Amino acid sequence: MREIIHVAFPTLILDKLSRLLDRRSEMSHQQELVEAASCKLAASGTPHLVDYGRSQRRGRIASVSIPRRLDGFGFVPRLSTALEKSREIVRRYTLTNKHKAIVRLISWGAGIQSIKVPNQDGNLTDVVLGFDDMDGYLKNRYMGSIIGRVANCISGGPMHLDNVIYPLSINDGAGKDCFNNDTVAFDNANWQSQIVNNRVYCLFYIVDEVMSHLSRGNRRYPGDVLTQIKYTWTDDNQLHINIRATSTKSTPVNITNYCLFNLAGHGTGSKELKKHVLTVNANSWISMKVNNLPSIITYPVDGTVFELRLPTQLNQRRLFDVSGGGYNHNLCINSPSCWCYRFHARILHPTSGRFLEVYSNQPVLRVYTGNELPRQHVYPPDLKEGGDYKNVRLNALELAKKIAKEETTEIYGKGGIPYRCHDGFALSPQNYFHTVDHFPFCCLHPGKVYVHDMTYKFGILSEN
């Protein structure tokens, strides 16, 4: 009986939670009005509602609670036609620990919008590339978001699973592979979210941000997948991300977070990124195909640009030596067992003293140095008036500038700062990928639970 209930669990839970989420949407009209007002008042500096949780209201353990703030970040079109309202609110959660370090999360893509951590002098700086409003996130996908249900790529177009062919969306540019799920993806959805207080029997009190999303089965992937993300921000500047998923049918699942960092500050550019020193706990790497997507072949890192087991500065020469003008590669993390929670990587910005360590129970780490962000064009100086070739050459140069500007899509981040090539890096733990027939591919079956635990641990370099 226990086994039967266990197998039936995902279907029952998905149906009940789907109805529950719909009911919650209908009952939250008053809350959305408050959040909508906060969206309009944010620019004027009007204080938002601050809820310190039941622990602080009791008074007895107020000193160990983490304050959090909920406000509205913007609006997106409502996908469901069951409700009359045409728009839904994107919620933003602000967590502040006892050291005043801040994490801001948004329900759109269950993403990280901002992380402010101190440097050696105690000054807080936002180290996450992102945007001040929803318009930026709608125009520039993936930034800070959860990627799924299958991160990275599945090769070859149609996917064969359980004797059924699923025609995946081909979006890699070369017309051969499905990369990051195209439009039917976790980063392109507004997640249901709420605040849950959980007492942790440790030295501090943790406030968890729980976000859930129901990915309906469609012609691209089999089964309905219910995914829950729990964010936890601790007093020692660790951001824990706990990912759980269940499915009604066997389906590929590979979920990660894609957050672009620059430990000098999100707007300091490539000059500061190239001062970062990176260490990765990997003995092998996964080779790339001609179209710059991962293949199914692994090679040792010895004697290559992927030898990152010792601290390596990401300077211009190093990035130039990497195929593609920088890292956008997957390294196989060393571990005594495939699903062991372990150290993945450490990256340091010596000037500020900030460092970031990544831990996860996944076997692969994707290392990315922002190579696909827009490149800054360098134009020749304008010709001075005069000279026999003035009209011909000057007109040609002006035309070249105009064409280059029209073909370049600039990305303007927080504070209107342009984000360009090598302005940020991402360290994204994940599973093996590519095809159902290669690698220990993660296929989630009914009755099983997908588990991905990862941590971004921030710290300051000791002067000793």
BELDA-V969226 format. One record per residue. RES is the residue in one letter. SS is DSSP state (H for helix, E for strand, L for the rest). PHI is phi as a letter, one per 40 degrees, with the letter a starting at -180 (* if undefined). Layout:
BEGIN
RES/SS/PHI
RES/SS/PHI
END
This chain:
BEGIN
M/L/*
R/H/c
E/H/c
I/H/c
I/H/c
H/H/c
V/H/c
A/H/c
F/H/d
P/H/c
T/H/c
L/H/c
I/H/c
L/H/c
D/H/c
K/H/c
L/H/c
S/H/c
R/H/c
L/H/c
L/H/c
D/H/c
R/H/c
R/H/c
S/H/c
E/H/c
M/H/c
S/L/c
H/H/c
Q/H/c
Q/H/c
E/H/c
L/H/c
V/H/c
E/H/c
A/H/c
A/H/c
S/H/c
C/H/c
K/H/c
L/H/c
A/H/d
A/H/c
S/H/c
G/L/g
T/L/c
P/L/c
H/L/c
L/L/c
V/E/b
D/E/b
Y/L/c
G/H/g
R/H/c
S/H/c
Q/H/c
R/H/c
R/H/c
G/L/g
R/L/c
I/L/b
A/H/c
S/H/c
V/H/b
S/L/c
I/L/b
P/E/c
R/E/a
R/E/b
L/E/b
D/E/a
G/E/c
F/E/b
G/E/i
F/E/b
V/E/b
P/E/c
R/L/c
L/L/c
S/L/c
T/L/c
A/L/c
L/L/b
E/L/c
K/L/c
S/L/c
R/E/b
E/E/b
I/E/c
V/E/c
R/E/c
R/E/b
Y/E/b
T/E/b
L/E/b
T/E/b
N/L/c
K/L/c
H/L/c
K/L/g
A/L/c
I/E/b
V/E/b
R/E/b
L/E/b
I/E/b
S/L/c
W/E/c
G/L/g
A/L/f
G/E/c
I/E/c
Q/E/c
S/E/a
I/E/b
K/E/b
V/E/b
P/E/c
N/L/c
Q/L/c
D/L/c
G/L/g
N/L/c
L/E/c
T/E/b
D/E/c
V/L/b
V/E/b
L/L/c
G/L/a
F/L/b
D/L/c
D/L/a
M/H/c
D/H/d
G/H/c
Y/H/c
L/H/c
K/H/c
N/L/b
R/L/c
Y/L/g
M/L/c
G/L/g
S/L/c
I/E/c
I/E/b
G/L/i
R/L/c
V/E/b
A/L/c
N/L/g
C/E/b
I/E/b
S/E/c
G/L/g
G/L/g
P/E/c
M/E/b
H/E/b
L/E/a
D/L/f
N/L/g
V/E/b
I/E/c
Y/E/b
P/E/c
L/L/c
S/L/c
I/L/c
N/L/a
D/L/c
G/L/g
A/L/c
G/L/g
K/L/b
D/E/b
C/E/b
F/E/b
N/L/f
N/L/g
D/L/f
T/L/c
V/L/c
A/L/a
F/H/c
D/H/c
N/H/b
A/L/b
N/E/c
W/L/c
Q/E/c
S/E/a
Q/E/a
I/E/b
V/E/b
N/E/c
N/E/b
R/L/c
V/L/b
Y/L/c
C/L/a
L/L/c
F/L/a
Y/L/b
I/E/b
V/E/b
D/E/b
E/E/b
V/E/b
M/E/b
S/E/b
H/E/a
L/E/b
S/E/c
R/L/c
G/L/c
N/L/a
R/L/c
R/L/c
Y/L/b
P/L/c
G/L/g
D/L/c
V/E/b
L/E/c
T/E/b
Q/E/b
I/E/b
K/E/b
Y/E/b
T/E/b
W/E/b
T/L/b
D/L/c
D/L/b
N/L/g
Q/E/b
L/E/b
H/E/c
I/E/b
N/E/b
I/E/b
R/E/b
A/E/a
T/E/b
S/E/b
T/L/c
K/L/b
S/L/c
T/E/a
P/E/c
V/L/b
N/E/a
I/L/b
T/E/a
N/E/b
Y/L/b
C/L/b
L/L/c
F/E/b
N/L/a
L/L/c
A/L/c
G/L/h
H/L/c
G/L/b
T/L/c
G/L/g
S/H/c
K/H/d
E/H/c
L/H/c
K/L/c
K/L/c
H/E/c
V/E/b
L/E/b
T/E/b
V/E/b
N/L/c
A/E/a
N/E/c
S/E/a
W/E/b
I/E/c
S/E/c
M/E/b
K/L/c
V/L/c
N/L/c
N/L/g
L/L/b
P/E/c
S/E/c
I/E/b
I/E/b
T/E/b
Y/E/b
P/E/c
V/L/c
D/L/d
G/L/g
T/L/b
V/L/c
F/L/c
E/L/c
L/L/b
R/L/c
L/L/b
P/L/d
T/E/b
Q/E/c
L/L/c
N/L/c
Q/H/d
R/H/c
R/H/c
L/H/c
F/H/c
D/H/c
V/L/c
S/L/d
G/L/g
G/L/g
G/L/i
Y/L/c
N/E/a
H/E/b
N/E/b
L/E/b
C/E/c
I/E/c
N/L/c
S/L/a
P/L/c
S/L/a
C/L/c
W/L/b
C/L/c
Y/L/c
R/E/a
F/E/c
H/E/b
A/E/a
R/E/a
I/E/b
L/E/b
H/E/b
P/L/c
T/L/c
S/L/c
G/L/g
R/E/c
F/E/b
L/E/b
E/E/b
V/E/b
Y/E/b
S/E/a
N/L/c
Q/L/c
P/L/c
V/E/b
L/E/b
R/E/c
V/E/b
Y/E/b
T/L/b
G/L/g
N/L/c
E/L/c
L/L/c
P/L/d
R/L/c
Q/L/c
H/L/c
V/L/b
Y/L/c
P/L/c
P/L/c
D/L/c
L/L/c
K/L/c
E/L/c
G/L/h
G/L/h
D/L/c
Y/L/b
K/H/d
N/H/c
V/H/c
R/H/c
L/H/c
N/H/c
A/H/c
L/H/c
E/H/c
L/H/c
A/H/c
K/H/c
K/H/c
I/H/c
A/H/c
K/H/c
E/H/c
E/H/c
T/L/c
T/L/c
E/L/c
I/E/b
Y/E/b
G/L/c
K/H/d
G/H/g
G/H/g
I/L/c
P/E/c
Y/E/c
R/L/b
C/L/d
H/L/g
D/L/c
G/L/a
F/E/b
A/E/b
L/E/b
S/E/b
P/E/c
Q/E/a
N/L/c
Y/L/c
F/L/a
H/E/g
T/L/a
V/L/c
D/L/c
H/L/b
F/L/g
P/L/c
F/L/c
C/L/c
C/E/b
L/E/c
H/L/b
P/L/d
G/L/g
K/L/b
V/L/b
Y/E/c
V/E/b
H/E/b
D/E/b
M/E/b
T/E/a
Y/E/b
K/E/b
F/E/c
G/E/a
I/E/b
L/L/c
S/L/c
E/L/c
N/L/c
END
